[in-house]
Amino acid sequence: MLKRFLVVSCLVLAAGAAGASAAQDSELSRKILDESGVRGGFVVHVGCGDGTLTAALGSGAAYLVHGLDEDAEKVKAAREHIRAQGLYGRVAVEQWSGGDLPYVDNLVNLMVVSAGYQVSQEEIMRVLAPRGVVVIRDGGNKTLTKPVPPEIDEWTHYLYDASNNAVSRDTAVGPPRQLRWVGSPRWARHHDRMASMNALVSSHGRLFYVFDEGPTSSIMLPPSWRLIARDAFSGVILWKRRLPTWHPHMWPMKSGFAQMPRRLVAVDGKVFVPLGYEEALSCLDAATGETLRTYADTKSAEEVICSDGVLFVLVNPSPSQYTGFKPMYEDQMWNAMRYVASSMPWNEQPRWITAIRADTGELLWKKEHRVAPLTLTCSADSVLFFDGERVVRLDRKSGETGWRSGKLTSGFPKALFSRAPQKVKEVWRPEKTKTAFVPTSFAPTLVSYRNVILFSGGDGRMSGIAAETGKILWTEEALHSGHFSPQDCMVMDGLVWTALIAGGGDAGTMVGRDPLTGEIKREFLPDIKSWYMHHRCHRAKATDRYFIASRTGIEFVDYRKKTWEDHHWTRGGCLYGIMPCNGLLYAPPHSCACYMQSKLNGFNALTGKSTMDAGHEIRERLEKGVAYGHSSTRTAQSADDWPTYRHDSERSGCSKTAVPAGLKQIWTRDIGGRLSTMTVAAGRCFVASIDRHTVHALNAKTGAEAWSFTAGGRVDSPPTIWNGHVLFGSADGHVYCLRADDGTLIWRVRAAPGKRRIIAFEQVESSWPIHGSVLVQDDACYCVAGRSMFLDGGIRLLKIEIRTGKILLEAVMDDRDPETGRNLQSLKRAHNMPVALPDVLSSDGKYLYMRSQRITLDGKREDIAPIDVRKQGGEGRHLFSPIGFLDGSWWHRGYWVYGTEFGEGAGGYSQAQKYAPAGRIMVFDDSTLYGYGRKPQYYKWTTPLEYRLFAAKKALATRYAPARASKGQSGRKAPRISTTRPQFVWNQDIPIQVRAMVLAHSTGLGQARKTLFVAGPADIVDETEVFHSYTEPGVQKTLAEQRDILEGKKGVMIRAVSVEDGATLGEYPLTSLPVWDGLVAAGGRLYLSALDGSVICLGD
C-alpha cells in the first residue's frame, strides 16, 4: 500500500521583496526546489510578478512552469523577461482573474504562492498531485504536502508486481471521461514491425518506459531507443537515457517480443533495467536517471522481478539467437511473422536465475534452470517458474529446489503458423522442441496467489497448484483471450478469471473460478451488443473494480455488476497495451489505423472524472481590447495575397500570384522556435512561433518585424487575415482578433466552455484548444474547440462575428448522435466510425468540413455514419487528412485525400487512394490536383516506402465492381456497383521528399501558365533495394545519412516543376528544411518557414 502523509512545515526562504535581483530569485528558486523535494514536474507560480522567480523555477529541463498574475502589465513584463532568457513556452505566464485555479484535479507538482495572493487551501489541494507541495510565501513561508489517497495504487512491474497477477488495487481508475494529460509522440513508428513502446511501469508518482523515438516517416531508418521518465500525474518529461542497443526494431508484427516488457522494474525510488540489448542489469536513480550501480553476474538479463529488496534476474549465458536479425518479406507481413514464429521460438536452453540484494548488489545465489519466458515469479518464501513441462519451486533464501509439479501442457496453437514460408527451411531452426511450442509473441502465464499457484499454458487449459506441495489441485478450461500474445489469467475479487475475447466472433464470456478448486463461481456474457475485432496484440489488465480488455479499443468490464462499457475511440499500443494506476488509465502511443478519425493519438492519461462536472458554467466570454471599435487603416487585400492557411477556404495551396523562374534569396528573418507555415496579406507576412505562443508580423518586402503578439497558449498554424483584422485560435481555448496595423487586441473570445488547463504535448493547454487557422466566411469566423467528442463534454463549433466578437452560433458535438441520442459508436461500420476529432476547418462555400465530416453552415453534421469509401464522387468532395492537416509526421498509414471518405483499419486504410487522388501533400486548381505520395504498390503491408510526384484530373473516372456480398449471400453472384477511380495525367520520380508544395502562376518560363514548386530534403535511399541487405554496415551508414538529411543537416532544395509533364524547370538549394507544408506564394514571391526558426523570402 502506498504511504499517505500530510506535512505542514516551515521553509526558510529569503523575503523575496519586490524588485529582487535575478540572482536573488535564482537562489530563492534553488531553495524552494531543494527544500520542497520536488525533483521535476509541473510548477505553478501564483503571483508571478515580473517573472524573474518564475523563470528561475524553470531553469532545469525537468520543470514545466506556469505563472499566473492578475495584473496585465506584470504579465507583459514577465513574458518579456522569460522570453529574454530563451525559456518561453516551457515557462509561460497568463493573466488570472483570481479565485479558482485554472487546472484539472491532481495536476500540479509544486505550487509557489507569492505574498499578497489568496488561494483557498481547498483549491490548492484540489489541483496538487499526490505528493505535490505548495510553498506559501506569507510571513512564515509554510509548506503543505498533499497526501497520497488510499484509493490509488502503483504498477511497478509489467504484470503489476512480482506475483504476475496483473491486477491493481487502484479503485480510482474508471471508464475514461476526461483527458488529464497527453504527451508526444502522436504515433508509434510502425504497425508492421516492432512496437515502439516496449515496457512501462510506475512507482512513487513517476512513469518509466522504453520507447523508440526514431523517425516516424520510415521504419527503415535507424531506431533511437530511450528509457524515459515522466511525472505520472502531469506527464512532464523528467529525464531520458539513450539505449544504444535494444531488440531489433525491424522485428515483424504479431511476433512480440513477449519478454521485452519484463526488462523494466521500478521500486522504492530506483529503476532496474539493462541499459542495452544483452547488457547487465543496472540500478538508476528514479528522480534523475543517474546510474547508481550495475550488477555483476547479470549480463544478458532477459527478465527481472523485485520483491522485498531482492532482485531475481533471468540471465541468458549464451549469445542471443536474435542478435543480427535480418528482416525478410518486405511486402508480405504475415509471412514475415510466420517466418519468425516458425524458426525462432523459445530455444529451451538453460538460463541462470540470479538472486541479488538490490541495495548492495550482493549475490545471494545463482541457479541454472530451463525457464519458460514470463513465468518467473515469487512469493514470500518461494521463487517459481515453468520449465516447459512442470512448475518448479525454489527456496527463496537458498535457491534450492523445493518441489516440481506434475506434468503440465503448454503451447501456442501451431495451426496459426501452418503456412510457414518456404524460406524458413533455409534459416536456423532449433532442435525439435522437447516441451511446448512457444513463439516469441507468446508465453505461458504463472501467477502466485496466496496458497495456490495458477498456471495457464495457452493450450486451452489452466491449473491450480498447491503452493506448499506442488500438487496439481485441478485442471479446467481456460478461455482463449490473447491474440498473438500471452493469455490472461488473473485473480480479481478472490476468483481466478479467464475471458473468451481473443477473436472478433468470440462471445465475450467471462468465467471466475475458485482458485483452490477450479469450480465456476461466476459466469456472464456482455450486457451490450457490439462489433468487435480480434483482441489487440497484448494482454488485458485489471483493477479491483474492472477487468480492462482491448477487444477493439478499451473495454471496462465491471465483474461484480456484470456490465461492459466500450471505448472504441482509445487504445494502447501493440505488445504492451495499457496501464491502470495512479487513478489514471495510461494509453501509450499506437500505430493503429482503426477508427483513425475518432481514436485518440499520443500518450494519453485518462480519468473517469469529467472536467465538466463542476465549476464550469459558461459566463461572459467576450473580452474587449483597447482597439475594440477602432477599425484598421491598412489597405484592402489583393488577389495576390495568401490570406489564410493554404491560401483559401478550400485549402487548395494554389495562388493567383505570378512567381518568377529565377529564384534567389531576397531576405531571411530569424524568428526562433518551431514555426508554423505562413499567411501573407496587405504587405505583411504572418507566422506563428508555435511553442512560444507568439504571432509575428513581418514586412513582406524587407522581413523587418512590424509587431508580435503573445497569446495564452500555443498557436499551431498561421492567422487568417480579413480586412485589416488578424484572427487566430490558440491552445488556451480563445479566439483572438488583432488589428493588422499594430497587433493591438480588438477582442478575445473564450470558445472553450471552461478555463481548465491540462498538460498537452509538454506544454500547458486548455482542455479545449483551438487550431490557429480559423475559417472566415460571410464576415464571420468559424472554429472548433476541443480534443475529442468523447471527452470533456465534446467539441464545440463556434461562429463569431468578426467586427464585434459576438458568438452567432455554438453547436456542441459530443458522443451522441444528434438525431437519435445513441452513442456515436453505434454508427460504426466495421473499422470506420464517425469523425470525432477536430481539425483546421475547410469550406466549399456551402458546407464546412472537419476531416471527412460534412457540416452545414448552421452547425449540423450530415452523413455522420461512415459511407462507402469506394464512392468518392458527387457533392462534398474536398481535400482532407484523416489524421489532420497539421500532422507532418508522415506516419505510414495516414495520407491526404481529395474525396469524401477515408477507409480505416488494417485492410481499409489503403483503400481511399484507389478511388480518389491521394498523397502525403497535395495542391489543386479548378481542374487538376498535384501531389506527392506513395506509389500504389507501397500503400499496404509494405515496409519499404517509395514515392512519386503526380498530377491527376480533378474529375473522377467511373468503373463498375462487384458489391461486397452480404451475410447469407454466399454462393450468389454479387451485383455490380459503380465506383470511382482517379485519372492520373503524369507521374515523376523525384529525388526530394516533398515536405512543402505550392501552385503558382508563372512568369518568364514560357512553357506553362502555372508552376509547381516543391521543397524538402534529398531522398538518397531506395528502400526496396536496401531492404534485402538491411543489416550490412554500408546500408546502415546510408540509412543514418538519410536520417540526418531528414533532420535538416544537409541536402535541402526547392524545385520548380512543369505542371504539363512534371519536368524540372529549375532547382535551388536551401539552407534549412521547410516546416511541414511551410511554403506559400504571394506578391510575386515565395515565402518559406524553415525548421531552424527562420522565414526565407525568395523571388527575383
N, C-alpha and C positions, 0 to 999 in steps of 0.2 A: 504494500500500500504506500502511496506517495506521502511524504511528510507535508503537514499543514502547519502554517505558522502565521502569526501576526506580530510584526515588530514595530514598535514606536520608540525611536531613539533620537538623540541629539547628534547633529552633524556639524562639526566646527568648520565654518566657512568664512571667507572674507566677506566684508559687508557688501561689496559689490555696489557701491554708490553710483548714482547716475554719472555718466561721463568717465567711468573707469577705463583705463587703457586696455588695448587689445592684449597686452602682455598679462595684465591682471586677470582679465577674463579667461585667458588661456590657462593660467594657473588655477583659477577657480573651477573651470570645467574639468581639469585633471583631478582635482579633489573630489568633485561631485561623482565622477565616473569611478574613481578608485574606491571611495568610501561607500558608495551605493552598492558596489559589487556587480553592477551591470556591465557585462563584457561585450556587448553588442546588441543590436536590435533597433526598435523604433523609439525615438526620443521626441517628446513634445515639450516645447518651452512656452509656457503661458506667460505673456508679458515680455515679448522678445525685445522690446525697445529698439535700439539702434542695430541690433543683430550681431554685436561682437561676441557675446556669450553664446548665442545660437550657433554662429559659425564655428566657434571653438568646440562646442559639443559635437560637431560633425567632422572634426579633423581626422578621425580614424575611419577607415574604409568599412568597418563593421557596423557603423551607425547611420541610420536614416533619420533625419531631423526635420521636424515641422514646427515652425514658430507661429504663435498667434498674438495679435495685439488689436486693441480696439481703436487705436489712433491711426488713421490713414497715412499721416505724414511719417510716423515711426515705421510703418510697414514699408513705405517707399524707401526710407533711409536704410532699413535692414536689408532690403533686396539689393540696393546698390553696394552695400558693404560685402554681402555674401557673394555677389557676382564678381566683385573685385578680387576675392580670394579664390576664384575659379571653382566654387563649390555649388553654384546654384543649380537646383534640380534635386540633387541628393540632400541638400539643405535648402529648404524653401519656407516662405512665410506667407500667411494670409491674414486679411482683416477678419476680425471676430467680433460678434455683437455682444459677447458676454453670455453668462448663464450656462446652458448645456454645452458640453464639448462635442465637436462635430466628428465623432468617431464611433465605429461599431464597438460592441462589447469586447472586452478581453484582448485588446489590440496593442496597447502601449506598454513598452518595457520599462521606460524611465520617463517620469514627468518632473519638470522643474517649474515651480510656480514662483514667479518673482513677487517681491514685496508690493503690496498695494492691489493685488489682483485676488479676487474672491471666487473660488470654485468650491462647491459643496463636497464634503468627503464622500457622500453617496455617489456623486457624479464621477469623482476621481476613481473610486473603487470600481465603478461600472466599466470604465474604459481601460483600466490597468489589466494587463495579463497576469495570470497566476505567477507569483514571484516578482511581479513588477513593483517598482519602487517609485514613490513620489517624494521629492525634496521640496519642502515648503520654506521659502526664504523669507521668514517673517519672525524677526526677533531671534527666537531660539533655533531657527532653522531645523525643524524636526523632519524626520523621515517616517514614512509608512510603507510597509511591505504587504502586498496583497497575498493572503494565504492561498495555498493550492486547495481547491474544493474537493471534497471526498468523492464526488461523482465522476471525476476524470481519472484517466489511467495512462500509463506509458505503453510502449511497444518496443522492447529492447532487442528482440531477435526477429529473424524472418517469420517464424511461426509463434510470435508473441514472446515466448521465453524459452528456457532450456527444456521445458516439458514437451514441446512440439504441439501443444494444444492451442490452435490459432484463435483464441477467444479472449478478448479484452474484458476487463472488469469495468470498463467505461460505460456509465449509464447516461451520459450526456449526449453521446453520439446518436443522431436520429436522421430520418429522411431529410434530404437537403432542401432548404428553403432560402438560404442566404449565402452569398459569397463572402468569406472572411478575408481571404487574400488570394491572389493569383500571381504566379511567378513565371519567368521565362525558362526555356524557350516555348514557343507556341506548339511546336511539333517535335515528336521523336524523329530520328533521322530517316527510318525506312521501315515499311511494313514487312518486306520480304526477307529481311536479314536480321541480324542480332538486335534484340530490343535495346534501346538506348538506356533505359532505366534498369539497372542490374540488381540493385539492392537498396533497401530503405528501412531505417529504424528510427526510434525516437526515445530520448531519455532526457530528463531534467529540463524540459521545455525547449529542447532543440531537436531538429531533424538532421539526419546524416544519410547521404545516399551516394551511390556510384552512378555516374551518368556520362554518356559520350556526347561531348559538345562539338564534335566535328561538323563540317558543313552539311546543312540540310539539302542543298542543291544536288548533291550526288553522294551516294553511299560508297562509291568507288574511291573517293578522296580519303586521305588518312584519318584515322579516328583521333579524338582528343579526350581521352578518359580522365575524369576528375572525381575526386572524393570531395563532396560539397556539404557544407553545414549551413543550415538556415535556422532562424528562430522559429519555433513551432507555431507561435501564436500570431506573429506579424509577417512571417515569411521573409524577413530581411536576411540577405546572404551574409554570413558571419565570416566564412573563410573557404578557400578552395585549396586542394592539394592535387598536383599533377600525378597521374599514374602512368608511368612510361610504357607499361605493357599491361594488357588485360586479355580476356578471352577474345579470339578472332572476331572482329566486328562483321565479317562477311559470312558468318555462320548463318545457315538458312532458317527461314521461318518455321514455326511449329517444331523446332528442334531444341528448345530450351536456350541455354544450357541450364538445366534444372538446379544444379548445385550453386550457381553464382550468387543467389541471394543469401546463401549461408556463410558468406565470407566477411560479413559485417555484423558487429555487435556493439552496442553502446550501453554502458552500465556505470553508475556512480561517477559521473564526470570524466569517464575515459571512453575512448573509441578503440576497438580492436579490429584490425584489418591488415591483410597483406598489401603492401604498397606496390603491387605489380603482380603479373602472372608468374606463377612458380616462385614467388618470393616468400620470405619468412613472415610470420605474424608480427605486427608492430602494435604498440600501445601509443595512442595520441592523446594529448590534452583536448578535451571536448570543447573548451572555450576558444582555443587558439589554433588548433590543428598541429601544434608542435609535437614532434616525435619525442616521446619520453623514454622508450626502450624498444628494442627488437629482441624477440625471444629466440634463444638457441633451440636447436632440435625441432624447428617448425618450418624449415624451407619447403616450399611447395605445399603450403597449407591450403587444403581444399574446403574445409568447413571448420567453424568454431562455435562453441556454445560456452556460456559463462554461468556459473551457479555458486553462490556464497563465496565469492572471491577466488574461485578456481576456474581456470580455463581448460576446456577439453578440446583439443585440436586434432583434426583428422589430417594426417600428413601423408603425401604420396612420395615414397622413397625412389620411385622410378621416374624417368622423364615422361612428361605428359604425352599421351598419344595424340593430342590435338595441336601441339606445337607445330608450326609450319603448315597449318591447314591451308589447302589450296581450294578455292571455290570452284564449283562446277555448275553447269546448266544455267547459263545467263538468262534464258528466257523460258525456262520450264521449272518453276519454283517447286512444284510438287515432286519432281524428280530429284531436285537438289535435297529436299527434305528426306525422301526415301533413301537416297544415297548415304546420307549421314547416319540415319537410323539403322540401316542395314549393315553398314561397315564399321561403325564406331560406337556400339553400345558399351555399357559398363563392362570393363575388361576383367572384373573379378580378381584382380591382383591384390595381394595383401597391402594394407596401409598400416601406419603407426597411429595408435591413439595415444596422445601425449597429454598428461595432466600437469599443469603448471600453475604455480601461485601467481595470480595476476599482478599483485603489487610489488613482488620482488623478482619474479622471473625464475624462482626456484623450481627445478624439475622434481615433481613428486613421483611420477612413474611413467613408463613408456612401454606399451604392449603392441605386438603385431597381430592383426586380425584381418580377415576379409570383411569389409564393411560396405553394405549397400548404400548408395547415395541418399542423403537426407534422413537417415534413420538414427543417427547418433542422438541420444537423449540421456537425461539423467533424472534422478530423484534424490531424496535426502541421503540415501545410503548406497545408491547404485548408479552405474553407467550402463546403458543398454544400447543395443544396435541389432540390426538384422544382417545376417551374413549371406543371405541368398537362399538359405534353407531353413534356418532357425533363428529365433531371437536369443541373444546371448546377454547374460548379466555379468558385469564385472563389479567387484567390490570397489566402491568409490575411493576408499583410502589407499588401498594397495594395488588395485588394478588386477587382482587375481580373479580367475573365472569362478563365478558362483554357481550358475546353472545354465543349461541350454534347453530351450523349449523343445517340444515335439516338432516334427517337420511341418512346415507351412508352405503354402504355394504363393507365388507372386509372378507378375509379368504383365507387360503391356500387350494388348491384342495384336498378334503378328499379322492379322489379316489387313491391318491398315498399311502394312508395308509389303504386301504380297507381290506388288508390281515393282519390285526393286529394279532400278535401271541397269542396263547391260554393263555399264562401266564399273559397277560395284565389283565385278569379277576381277577387274584389273588393279584394285587397290587392296591395301592391307585389310585383313579380316582377323578377328581374334579366333582362337581355337573354339571349337564347339562349346557353347556355354554349358556349364555344369548345373547351373541353377535356373535363374529367371532371365528372360529377355527384357533388359532394361535400357531402352534407348535414352539418349541424352535429354529428351523432353520430359521424361517420366522418372519417378522414384516411388518406392513404397512409402507408406506412412506409418510411423510408430509414435504412439502417444503415451506418456506416463501420467496416470491419473490415480492419485491416492494409492489403493492397494491392488490396482489392476493395470496391466499393460495392454493397450489396444493396438491391433495390427490390421492394416488394410493393404493388401498386396497389389491391388489393381486388376485382379482377375475375377472380380465379382463376388469375392468372399472377404469377410472380416472375422477376426477372432479376439476373444478376451483371454488374457493370460494372467495367472496368479503372480503377483509381484514377488511374493516370498519364495515360491517353489518353482516357478516356470511352467506349471501345469496349464495346459490349454483347457480353459473352462467352458468355452463354447465357440462355435463357428457358425456364422449365419450369412445371409445375403448382404452384400454391400452394394448399394445403388450407385450406378455409374454417374460420376459428377464432373470429371475433368475432361477437357478437350485438349489432347496433346499436352497434358500437364499432370502432375500428381493428383491423386484422388483426395476428396475431402473426407476427413474423419475427425470429428471434434466433439468435445463434451460441453454441452450447454444445459443449464438448468438440471444438472445431475444425470442427464441422459447422453448417450453417445449417438450422434446423428450422422446419417448419410442422406443424400438427396439425388433424385433422378432428374438431373438438369444438364447433362452433357450435350445432348442433341437438341436441335430445334423442335423435333416432334415428340420429345420426351414429356411425360405427363406432369413433371414437377413435383412428384410425390416426395414428401419428407417423412422420414421414419426415425423415431427416437427409441433407443433400446436401453434396457437396464445394463450398465457396464459389467455387472457381476454375472448375469445370467444370459444376456442376449435377448431376453424377452422384449417384444414390442410393447412399449408403454404409451406411445403417442404416434399417430399417423394422420396425415392430412394432405389434401391436394390444394393447389392455388384457388383462392376465392375470386379471382378475376380471370377473364379470358383475354389473352394477348397473343400476338405473334412473336415467337422467339427464334433466335438463331442458335447456332451452337454456342455453348459457354465460351466466353473469351478465354484465350490460351493462358490461363493462370488459375490458381486455387482461389476458392472463396475464403472469406474471413468472417469473424463474428464478434459480437459483444454479448454481455449478459442480457441484452434485450432483443438483439436482432441477429439473424443469420443473413449475411450480406453476400448475395450471389451476383454474378455478372453474365446472365444468360444472353442479354442484349446490351444493356447499359449497366446500371447498378440497381439491383432489386433488394429492397428491405423486407425481410420476412420476420414477422413477429411470431415466434414459435410457441408462445403461450396463447395468444389470441387467434393464431392460425390465419393470419392475414398477410397478403402480399401488397407491396406498393412498388410500381415500376418507375424507373427514371432512365428512359432510353437516351436522354439528352446529355448524359455524362457517363464516363467510364474511366478505368485506369489503363495503364499500358500493358502490353503483352509481357509475359513472363512473370512480372511481379504482381500486378493488379493494384489493389487499393490498400489503405491502412487506416483503421479506425482507432483513434486515441486522442488524448488532449481535448476531448469534447468535440473533435472535428473529424470529418471524413476527408482524407487526403487522396486525391486522384491525380497521379503523375501524368506527364505528357504521353500521348499516344500517337499512333500513326494510322488511325482507323478512318476509312472512307465512308463508313455507315453514318447516315443522318448528318452529313457533312455541314449542312446549312442550319442545323439546330443544336448540334452537340458542342459542349464546351471544349476549349483548347487550352493548352498551357498546363501549369502545375497548380491545381485548384485545391483550396482548403475550404470545405463547405460545412455549414452548421444548420441545425434544424430550426433555429430561431430566425424569424424574418425581420429584416430591417424595418419593415412597415408595421411591426407590432405595436409600437408606441412612440409618441413624441414626434410624429411626422405629419401632422395636419398641414395642409398647404396654405401658407399665409401669403402676404404680399410678396410678389416675386419680381416686380419691376424695380430696378434701381436706376434712377436718372443721373446721368453725368453732367458735368459743367457745360458740355456742348449740346445738351438736350434743347431742341427747338432752334438751334443755330445751324442752318444748312451749310454744306461745304461750298467753297467758292471755286473749286477746281473745275476745269473744262469737262465737257461730256466725253464719254468713252468713244473710242474709234473702232472701226471694223477690224483694224489691225491688232487690236488688243487680245489678250488672253485672260479674261476677267474671272475665270473660275477654274476649279480643278478639271484638268483635261479639256480646257477651252470652253466647253458649253455644257448645258444640262444633260445632253445625251452622253457626255464623257467620250467624245469622238477622238480627241487628240489631234484634230485637224484644224489648222489655222488658215485664215484668209490672207495672211501677210506673205509677201514675197521675200525669200531668203536668197542671198547671192551664192554663187558657186564657190567663189574664192574666200573661204572662211579663214579668219585669223582671230587671235585673241585681242579683244578691244580693252577689256578690263577684268580684273578679278577682285573680289572683296572677301576678306576673311571674316566670317560671322562667328564661327566656332560652334562646336557641339554637333549633334545629329540633326541634319537639316531635312525639311520636307521638300517636295517639289514646289514650284512657284506659280504665282499669278502675276500678270503684267497688265497694267491699265493706267491710262491718263498720265503717262510719263513716269510711273513708279513700278518698281519690281518688289513684290511682296513675298517673303519667305518666313517660315517658322523655324526657330531653333527649338526642336520638339521637346527635349528633356529639360531645357531651360525656361520653358513656358512663355517664350517671347516671340512676338511677331515683329519682324524688321521690315521697314520700308526703305528702299534704296532708290536713288536717282537712276532711272533706266539707261540714261546716256553715259553717265560717268561712274556709277557704282557707289557714289558717296551716300552715306547713310542720312536719310531725312529725319527719321524718328524710329523709336522702338516702343513697344508696349508689352508689359509682363502681365499675364493672366494668373489665375489662381491654380492652374494645373497645366499639364501638357497640352500643346496644340499640335495635333498629329498630321495635319495637312494644311494647305495654304488657305488664306481667307478668300472670300468671294467679294468682288468689288462691284458696287451698284451705285451709280450716280453720286459719286463722292462719299459713299459710305463703305466702310470696311467691316465685313461681317464674318464671324467665325465662332465655332464652338470650342469648348475646352473640356478637358478631363475633370475639371472642377464642377461640372454639371451646369455651366452657364453658357448662354449665347451672348456674345459681345458685339456691339456696334460702335465703331470708332469713326471719327472724322478723318477722311483721307488726307486732308491738308497737313495735319499736325499730329495725328494719332490720339487726339483727345477723346475721352469716353463720351459717347452720346447716351447710350443706355446699356444696361446689362440685365438679362432676364434669366432667372433660375428655371431652367427646363426640367431639372431633376425635381422629384416630389419632396425631397428632403435634403438635409445638409450632411448626412453621414458620409464619412470618409473611410476608405479601406486602403490596403496596400496592393497595388497592381503593377506588375512588371517592374518591381523595385523602386516605385515611387508612390507618393500619396495621391490618390484619386477619389473622386466621388463614386458611390455605388452605382451612379447613373451618368457615366461620361457621355460626351458628345464629340463626334468627329469634327475636326477643324473646318473642313469644307462643307458649308451648308448650301442648300439648294435655293436659288432665288427664282421666283416665278410670280408674275402678276403683282409686283410691288410688295411681295411678302417673301419671307424665308421659311423654308421647311427644314426640320432636323428631327433626329430620333435620339432619345436619351435612354440609356440602359445598357445592360450586358446580355441579358437573356430573357425571353418571355417566361421562362420557368423559375426565375429567381427574383427576389426583392420586389415583388409586385409587378414585374414585367417591364416592357419597353413603352415609352411614350412618344407618340408622333405629335409634333407641335408645328403650327403655322403662326408666324409672328409678323405683324405689320411693321415694315421697316422704319417708317418715319416716326412712329410713336412707341414701338416696343410692346404694343398691345398683343396679348395672346388671342388669336382669332379662332384657333382650333386646338384641342388637345384630345387625342384618341389614345386610350390605353390598349396595348396589345399584350395580353397575358397568355397564360397556358390554357385558356378556354376558347373553344370555337364560338365566335360571337353569334352564330346562328342557333346553335343547339345547346351551348353551355357545356358540352362534353370536353374532356381533356384533349388537347391537340394530338396527343399520342394515339388517340383512337383513329386519327385520319392517316396514319402511316400506311405506306404502300411498300411492303417488303422492306428494303433497306433505305427507303426515302421517307421523310417526314416533313411536315410543313416547316417553312422557314421560321426560325425562332431567334436568329442572331442579327444584330444591327450591321449597318454598313453605311458608307457615304451614299446618299440617295442620288438617283438619276431620274430623268423625266423626258418623255417624248412630247410634252405639252398637254397630253390628255391624261396620262397616268404617271404616278410616281412608281419607282422601282427600288426595292431593297433586296439585294442579291436577285434571286429569280422571282421574288414575290411582287405581284402587281397590286397597287394600292390606288384607289380613286383619290381625287384631289380633296375630297371631304373626309379622308381617313379610313375608308372601308377597304379591307383586304378582299380581293377577288381570287377565286380558284385557290383557296387555301390548301386543299388536299393536293398532293403531288399529281402531276399529269404525265402522260406518256412521253418519255424522253425522245422517242423516235419521230415525234411530230413537232418540229421546231419552227414551222411557218405560221403565217397568219398574224393577227393583231397581238401586240405585246412583245414582239421581238425587240431585244435590247442587249446592250453589252453589259455583262455582269461577271463577277467572280464568285464562285461558291464559298471561297474562303476569305472574301473581302478584297476590295480594290487595293488596299494599302499593305496587304501581306506580300512582301517581296522575298519571302524565304525560299521560294522555288521548291516547296515540298512536292514530292514526286506524284502525289495523287490529286493535286489541285491545278486548275488552269482556267483561263478566261473563255467565255463562250458568247457568241452573238446569236442569241436564240431565246427560248422561253423556259427551258428546264435543264436540270443537270442530273444525270444518273448518279446514284450513290451505292456504296457497298463494294465488296471485293470484285464482283462481276459487273457493277454498274458504273463506277466512276470513269471508266474508259469509253463509255457509250456515246456521250454527247458529241464528241469530236467526229463521230461517224455521220451525224445528221445535221451538223451546223459548223460553220467556221469556228476554230478554237485555237488557242495558243497561250503561251506564257504572257504575252502582252500583244495588244492589237490597237490599231487606229483605223478610222474609216471616213469616207466621204459619202456622197449621195449614192454611189453605185458600187463601190469596191471597198473591201476590207484588206488591210495589210497586217501581217502578223509574224511573230517569231514563236515557233512551237515545235514540239516533238514530231519527228517523222512518224507516220501512222503505226508502224510496227513497234514503236517504243512506248506505247501508252499502257500496256497491261502486262504484268508478270515479267517485266524485264528489269535486270539490274543495271546494265549499261543504258545510258540515255544519249541519243543523238538528235540534233535539231536542224531546222531549216527556216529560212526566210521565205514567206509566201505572199501571194495575192490571191484573193478569192472574190468572186462576184457576190454582191450583197443578196441578189436573188438566189433562191434555193432551187435545185432540181427536185423533181418528184420521181419516186420509184415505188414499186409495189413489193411487199414482202409478206411472208406468211405470218398471220397473227399467232401470238402465243396461245397454245391450247389451254383451255380452262380445265379445272378439275372435273374429271368424268368424261372428257372428250378424247381420251386415249384411243388411238387407232383411227380416228376420223381425220379426214383431210381438212387441214386448218384453212380457214378463209384467208384471203389476201387483203392486206390493208395498205393504205397509202402512207408512205414515209417520205422524209426529206433527205437530201444529201447536199453537201457543199460543192460548189463548182470552182475549182482552182484555175487560175489564169497562168500562174507560173510558180515555180519553186526554185530556190537557190541555196546551195550550201554556202556558209559564210563563216570565216574564222574568228567570229566575235560572239560572245554570249551576250545577247542583247538585253540590257537592263533598262534602257530608256529609248523611246521612239516618238517621233513627231512627223506629221504630214504637213507640208507647207507648199505654197506656190513657189515657183522657181523664177529666177532671173539669170540671164546670161548662159543658160545651159543649152537652150535651143532644141532639146530632144523631147521635152515633155513639159506640160504646163504645171506639173507638181513634182516635188521631190520628196522622197522618204529619207529622213535622217535617223540613223540608229547609232547607239553608243553603248559601250560596255567593254569588259575585259577580253583579252585574247583567249581563244579556245584552242589549246595546244594538244589535246588528248582525244584520240579516237577510242572511246570507252569500250566498244565492241572488240576492237583489235587487241587492246591490252588486257582484257578480261582473262584470256586463256594463259597469259604469262604474268598474272597479277602479282605473284609473290617474288618475282625476280627483282633484284636490287635496282636495276636500271629503270624498271617500270615504276617502282616505288618512289624513286627520285623524281621522275617526271610528274607523277601524281602530286607529290609535295610541291613542286614548282607551280602546278596548276592551282593548288590551294592558295599559294602566295599571291598569284595573279588575281584570284577572286577576292582577296583581301585588299587589293588595290596597290600592291607593292611595285608592279610594273605591268607593261603591256596593255595600256588603256588607249582606246581610239574611238573616233566618231567617223562614220562613213555616210556619204551621200549616195543614194541608190535610185536608179531609174524606176518609176512606177510602171513603165511599159513592160520591162522584162527582168527587173531585178539586177541589172548590170551596175557595176560600181562606177560612179561619176567622180568621186573624189574621196580622199581619206586623210584624216588629220589626227595627229597624236594629241593626247590629253595628259595633263599632269596628275589627274586624280580620277578615280571611278565616279560615275554618276550615282546618286542615290537611286533607289527604286523609282522608276517612272519619272526621273528628275530632269527631263528635257522639255522645254517649251519654246514656241516661236511667236514673236510679237515685234511689231515696229521694224520689220526687216532684219531682225537679229534672232539668234538662238541664245537661250539662257539655260545654263546647266547648274543644278545643285550637286555639289560634289561630296564624296564620302569624307573628305578631310575637313569639312566645315566651311568651305568656300563657295561662293557663287561666281560663275565664269560667264562672261558675255562674249559671244562670237559673232562676227559679221565681216563686212569689208572695210 
